[in-house]
């Protein structure tokens, strides 16, 4: 397995829409989690563009707030993987500002702040702030840290920015803290479900020859990997797939995850991993996303992304 190393604009007529998504479990009775109103995993709706003008000053960098990082996992229906730039769009008082440039497939941007109340958008690299917007993005405010994953949604046929809240004091779904002496991994595989090169629909949908929902094991641990953050509260273990973010507390050092088809026949995770296992080496206190994705629709890979 190759693991690459790796913003509402005041006065605008339209703002980014917050979409409440439901994270679905398996048909075998595994848990289903509904995100409450006011939270979102994507930022598909694009803002109206403020008319271009050449005499607006750039926003003051010392006023920028929040921390954002962006991951490019865009695969288009023709199989191409465009390079992206990230812009804070112009307002009625300030010009646009380039926040991340030349983001290729599988790359993670350097962390960046953004102007307060800015509208962020991705565009094909080189198109500039007035180019056709590929996707909208949420912008972290003060005390927030966000990871945004840009993908192409096969059903909506548009680019979209999936929001992962790394730090958000008001949001109980933000990335939890690691337990003392341990690291925390959250697995996320939504790119596989939205992938334009998948085949079939609904429960017949497959990518790279497998159903993109998995029960997760850890090598050296009998059965499927324990999920005490779920089971200690009386919930059933989560299935990895769709919008589910599945956390695992792991010891410092190397941990190898395996992936098994969801369903009653695989609840013990004794069958062979249906995709290549993923090994993550972490220090105590580290928190990372492991994003399952596919560049070509034929092979499922992983990308390790530390929280912003």
C-alpha positions as CSV (number, residue, x, y, z in Angstrom):
1,X,0.0,0.0,0.0
2,X,1.5,3.3,-1.0
3,X,0.5,6.1,1.4
4,X,1.5,9.5,0.0
5,X,3.3,11.8,2.4
6,X,2.1,13.8,2.6
7,X,-14.7,29.8,4.4
8,X,-20.5,33.8,4.2
9,X,-19.6,36.9,2.7
10,X,-21.4,39.9,4.2
11,X,-23.6,41.7,1.6
12,X,-23.7,38.8,-0.8
13,X,-27.0,37.7,-2.3
14,X,-26.2,34.0,-1.7
15,X,-24.1,32.2,0.8
16,X,-22.7,28.8,1.2
17,X,-25.5,26.3,2.0
18,X,-25.0,24.0,5.0
19,X,-26.3,20.6,4.2
20,X,-27.2,18.1,6.8
21,X,-26.0,14.6,5.9
22,X,-27.0,11.3,7.3
23,X,-24.3,8.7,7.8
24,X,-25.7,5.3,6.9
25,X,-24.7,2.0,8.3
26,X,-25.1,-1.4,6.8
27,X,-28.3,-3.3,6.1
28,X,-27.2,-5.9,8.6
29,X,-28.4,-3.7,11.5
30,X,-25.2,-1.8,12.0
31,X,-25.6,1.7,13.5
32,X,-27.0,4.7,11.7
33,X,-26.0,8.2,12.8
34,X,-27.9,11.3,11.8
35,X,-25.9,14.6,12.0
36,X,-28.0,17.3,13.7
37,X,-29.2,20.4,11.9
38,X,-26.5,23.0,11.6
39,X,-23.7,20.6,10.8
40,X,-22.5,19.6,7.4
41,X,-20.0,17.4,5.5
42,X,-20.1,19.3,2.2
43,X,-20.1,22.8,0.7
44,X,-21.5,22.2,-2.7
45,X,-23.5,25.4,-3.2
46,X,-21.4,28.1,-4.8
47,X,-21.7,31.8,-4.0
48,X,-22.6,34.5,-6.4
49,X,-19.6,36.4,-7.7
50,X,-19.0,40.0,-6.7
51,X,-18.3,42.0,-9.9
52,X,-14.6,42.2,-10.8
53,X,-12.8,45.5,-10.1
54,X,-9.2,46.4,-10.1
55,X,-9.0,49.0,-7.4
56,X,-10.0,47.0,-4.3
57,X,-7.2,46.5,-1.7
58,X,-6.1,43.0,-0.6
59,X,-7.5,41.9,2.7
60,X,-5.2,42.5,5.7
61,X,-3.4,39.2,6.4
62,X,-3.2,40.1,10.1
63,X,-7.0,39.9,10.2
64,X,-7.2,36.3,9.0
65,X,-8.9,33.8,11.3
66,X,-9.1,30.1,11.7
67,X,-7.0,27.3,10.3
68,X,-7.9,25.4,7.1
69,X,-6.2,22.7,5.1
70,X,-7.5,21.3,1.9
71,X,-7.1,17.8,0.4
72,X,-7.5,17.3,-3.4
73,X,-9.1,13.9,-4.1
74,X,-10.9,15.0,-7.3
75,X,-11.5,12.4,-10.0
76,X,-13.6,13.6,-13.0
77,X,-15.9,11.3,-15.0
78,X,-13.2,11.1,-17.8
79,X,-10.7,9.8,-15.2
80,X,-8.7,13.0,-15.1
81,X,-7.5,14.5,-11.8
82,X,-7.3,18.3,-12.1
83,X,-5.0,20.5,-10.2
84,X,-6.7,23.1,-8.0
85,X,-6.1,26.6,-6.5
86,X,-8.0,27.8,-3.4
87,X,-9.2,31.5,-3.3
88,X,-10.9,33.7,-0.9
89,X,-13.2,35.5,-3.3
90,X,-13.4,39.3,-3.6
91,X,-15.9,41.2,-1.5
92,X,-17.4,44.6,-2.0
93,X,-14.5,46.1,0.1
94,X,-11.5,43.8,-0.7
95,X,-10.0,42.0,-3.6
96,X,-9.5,38.2,-3.8
97,X,-6.6,36.4,-2.2
98,X,-4.9,33.2,-3.2
99,X,-4.7,30.8,-0.3
100,X,-3.4,27.6,-1.8
101,X,-1.9,27.0,-5.2
102,X,-1.2,24.0,-7.5
103,X,-2.8,21.4,-5.3
104,X,-2.5,18.1,-7.2
105,X,-4.4,14.9,-6.6
106,X,-3.5,13.3,-3.2
107,X,-1.8,16.5,-1.9
108,X,-2.7,18.3,1.3
109,X,-2.3,22.1,1.4
110,X,-0.3,23.9,4.0
111,X,-2.5,25.2,6.8
112,X,-3.9,28.7,6.1
113,X,-6.2,31.3,7.7
114,X,-8.7,33.3,5.8
115,X,-10.3,36.8,5.9
116,X,-13.2,37.0,8.4
117,X,-16.5,36.0,6.8
118,X,-14.7,35.1,3.6
119,X,-16.2,32.9,0.9
120,X,-13.7,30.2,-0.2
121,X,-13.8,28.4,-3.5
122,X,-11.6,26.0,-5.5
123,X,-10.9,26.6,-9.2
124,X,-8.9,24.7,-11.7
125,X,-5.4,25.8,-11.3
126,X,-4.5,29.0,-13.1
127,X,-8.1,30.1,-13.8
128,X,-7.9,32.8,-11.2
129,X,-10.5,34.1,-8.8
130,X,-12.9,34.9,-11.6
131,X,-12.6,31.5,-13.2
132,X,-15.4,28.9,-13.1
133,X,-15.6,27.7,-9.5
134,X,-15.2,23.9,-9.1
135,X,-16.5,23.8,-5.5
136,X,-17.4,25.9,-2.5
137,X,-15.6,25.4,0.8
138,X,-16.3,26.1,4.4
139,X,-14.0,28.6,6.1
140,X,-12.8,28.1,9.7
141,X,-13.6,30.9,12.0
142,X,-11.7,31.9,15.1
143,X,-11.1,28.9,17.4
144,X,-11.9,26.5,14.5
145,X,-9.6,24.3,12.5
146,X,-11.0,22.5,9.4
147,X,-9.9,19.9,6.9
148,X,-11.8,20.1,3.6
149,X,-11.7,17.2,1.2
150,X,-12.5,18.2,-2.4
151,X,-14.1,15.5,-4.5
152,X,-16.4,15.0,-7.5
153,X,-19.9,13.8,-6.7
154,X,-21.0,11.3,-9.2
155,X,-24.8,11.7,-8.4
156,X,-24.9,15.5,-8.4
157,X,-22.3,15.7,-11.2
158,X,-20.5,18.6,-9.4
159,X,-17.4,19.2,-7.4
160,X,-18.0,19.4,-3.7
161,X,-16.0,20.2,-0.5
162,X,-16.4,17.7,2.3
163,X,-16.0,19.3,5.7
164,X,-14.1,17.5,8.5
165,X,-14.1,19.5,11.7
166,X,-10.7,19.1,13.4
167,X,-11.3,21.6,16.2
168,X,-14.7,23.4,16.9
169,X,-15.6,24.1,20.5
170,X,-19.3,24.3,19.7
171,X,-19.5,21.1,17.7
172,X,-19.7,17.7,19.5
173,X,-18.8,16.0,16.2
174,X,-15.4,17.6,16.0
175,X,-12.4,15.3,16.1
176,X,-12.1,14.0,19.7
177,X,-9.0,14.2,21.8
178,X,-6.7,11.2,22.0
179,X,-6.6,9.2,25.2
180,X,-3.6,9.6,27.5
181,X,-0.6,7.7,26.0
182,X,-2.5,6.7,22.8
183,X,-3.0,8.1,19.3
184,X,-6.4,8.5,17.6
185,X,-7.2,7.5,14.0
186,X,-10.4,8.4,12.3
187,X,-11.2,6.5,9.1
188,X,-13.2,8.2,6.4
189,X,-14.1,6.8,3.0
190,X,-16.8,9.1,1.4
191,X,-14.8,9.6,-1.8
192,X,-15.3,6.0,-2.6
193,X,-19.1,6.4,-2.5
194,X,-19.1,9.5,-4.6
195,X,-16.5,8.3,-7.1
196,X,-17.6,8.8,-10.8
197,X,-15.8,5.7,-12.0
198,X,-17.8,3.3,-9.8
199,X,-20.3,0.9,-11.3
200,X,-23.9,0.1,-10.4
201,X,-26.3,1.9,-8.1
202,X,-27.5,1.7,-4.5
203,X,-26.7,-1.6,-2.9
204,X,-25.2,-2.9,-6.1
205,X,-22.7,-0.1,-6.3
206,X,-19.0,-1.1,-6.4
207,X,-15.7,0.5,-6.8
208,X,-12.5,-1.4,-7.7
209,X,-14.6,-4.6,-7.6
210,X,-15.8,-4.2,-4.0
211,X,-18.6,-2.7,-2.0
212,X,-17.1,0.6,-0.6
213,X,-18.4,-0.1,2.9
214,X,-16.2,-2.1,5.3
215,X,-16.0,-3.6,8.7
216,X,-12.6,-2.8,10.1
217,X,-10.1,-5.1,11.8
218,X,-6.7,-4.6,13.3
219,X,-4.0,-7.1,12.7
220,X,-3.2,-9.0,15.9
221,X,-6.6,-8.2,17.5
222,X,-9.2,-11.1,17.4
223,X,-12.4,-10.3,15.6
224,X,-13.2,-6.9,14.3
225,X,-11.5,-3.9,15.8
226,X,-13.0,-2.8,19.2
227,X,-15.0,0.5,19.1
228,X,-15.4,1.3,22.8
229,X,-16.3,4.9,22.0
230,X,-19.4,3.4,20.5
231,X,-20.1,0.3,22.5
232,X,-19.4,1.8,25.9
233,X,-22.3,4.1,25.3
234,X,-24.6,1.3,24.3
235,X,-24.2,1.8,20.5
236,X,-23.3,-0.8,18.0
237,X,-20.0,-0.6,16.2
238,X,-19.9,1.6,13.1
239,X,-19.4,0.4,9.6
240,X,-16.9,2.4,7.5
241,X,-18.6,3.8,4.5
242,X,-20.5,6.8,3.2
243,X,-20.3,9.8,5.6
244,X,-19.3,7.7,8.6
245,X,-16.2,8.8,10.5
246,X,-15.0,5.8,12.4
247,X,-12.5,6.4,15.3
248,X,-10.0,4.0,16.7
249,X,-7.7,4.6,19.7
250,X,-4.4,2.9,19.1
251,X,-1.2,2.6,21.0
252,X,1.9,4.5,20.0
253,X,3.8,2.8,17.2
254,X,2.5,0.9,14.1
255,X,-1.1,-0.3,13.7
256,X,-2.3,-2.2,10.6
257,X,-6.0,-1.9,9.7
258,X,-7.8,-4.5,7.6
259,X,-11.0,-4.1,5.7
260,X,-13.8,-6.7,5.4
261,X,-17.1,-6.7,3.5
262,X,-19.9,-5.5,5.8
263,X,-22.7,-8.0,6.6
264,X,-23.4,-10.8,9.0
265,X,-21.0,-13.1,7.3
266,X,-18.0,-11.0,8.2
267,X,-18.8,-9.7,11.7
268,X,-15.7,-11.5,13.1
269,X,-13.4,-10.0,10.4
270,X,-11.6,-13.4,10.0
271,X,-11.9,-13.3,6.2
272,X,-9.1,-11.8,4.1
273,X,-8.9,-8.0,3.8
274,X,-10.8,-7.1,0.6
275,X,-8.4,-4.2,0.0
276,X,-4.7,-3.8,0.9
277,X,-4.2,-3.4,4.7
278,X,-3.2,0.1,5.8
279,X,-0.4,0.6,8.3
280,X,-0.2,3.9,10.3
281,X,2.8,4.7,12.6
282,X,2.0,7.3,15.2
283,X,3.3,8.8,18.4
284,X,1.2,9.2,21.6
285,X,-1.1,12.1,21.3
286,X,-1.2,12.2,17.5
287,X,-4.5,12.5,15.8
288,X,-4.9,11.7,12.1
289,X,-7.5,11.1,9.4
290,X,-7.0,8.1,7.2
291,X,-8.9,8.8,4.0
292,X,-9.7,5.9,1.7
293,X,-9.8,7.0,-1.9
294,X,-9.3,5.8,-5.5
295,X,-7.4,7.7,-8.2
296,X,-8.2,5.4,-11.1
297,X,-11.4,3.5,-9.9
298,X,-9.4,0.3,-10.0
299,X,-7.3,0.4,-6.8
300,X,-8.3,1.7,-3.4
301,X,-5.5,3.6,-1.6
302,X,-5.2,5.5,1.7
303,X,-4.0,9.0,2.6
304,X,-2.9,9.8,6.1
305,X,-3.7,13.4,7.0
306,X,-2.8,14.9,10.4
307,X,-5.5,17.2,11.8
308,X,-5.2,20.8,10.8
